[in-house]
């Protein structure tokens, strides 16, 4: 096959080449990608093929557009979003490392407590929040809506719902930017003798709403990861129901846990009961 007979590369090949340049550092974090005209000349393709290649990179979260023109490599690799370790009681009960700060520390990233801002207000409980908190639908609950940024760039939102009888008059209803005092919200519950003991987290991915696109400054086509968290005391009292909306490309989710062995646990339980 002669050079004249060779087909020009497709959008995926161009996207792969650009991604390789970003990952190798040839295009530095925050660096500008070649223009559409430059890529058309380099690969011998149409502008539409180049646009499709860039769109694939945007959808993968590798690049972003900026006001004023141009496409740029993402400034930072994804944050490590810890699993159980972010809720270690030694962090918030004995120290002052709340969950989003634990993620930054684990990722080797800088942070300010004011990276988190919040609004707090009484709202009618939705069906979902009411079911989680064990209150009538439409009854008053506190909604503490946080927006978390890293160096000015939004990473996620987290809205926690509480029974007013649990949090009225506490630091959890203070809208001052930053966590709710030393140790954050979990420390507040600990001080109220409502110590967080266990929780359930549910994750799913979906496309964002228009409001989420605006709030999180999402590139076109980027999905979000929705986290729903229910936190309990040792006697199974629900103290918080939270919904988080995370930019999919800005986090890597990291979970470490001991593997369960229910057969052994059941056998040991039966042995104890017999004795």
Secondary structure, 3 states (H helix, E strand, C coil): CCCCCCCCCCHHHHHHHHHHHHHHCCCCCCCECCCHHHHHHHHCCCHHHHHHHHHHHHHCCCEEECCCCCEEECCCCCEEEECHHHHCHHHHCCCCCCHHHHHHHHCCCCCCHHHEEEEEEEEECCHHHHHHHCCCCCCEEEEEEEEEEECCEEEEEEEEEEEHHHHCCCHHHCCCCCCCCCCHHHHHHHHCCCCCCEEEEEEEEEECCHHHHHHHCCCCCCEEEEEEEEEECCCCCEEEEEEEEEEHHHEEEECCCCCCCHHHHHHHHHHHHHC
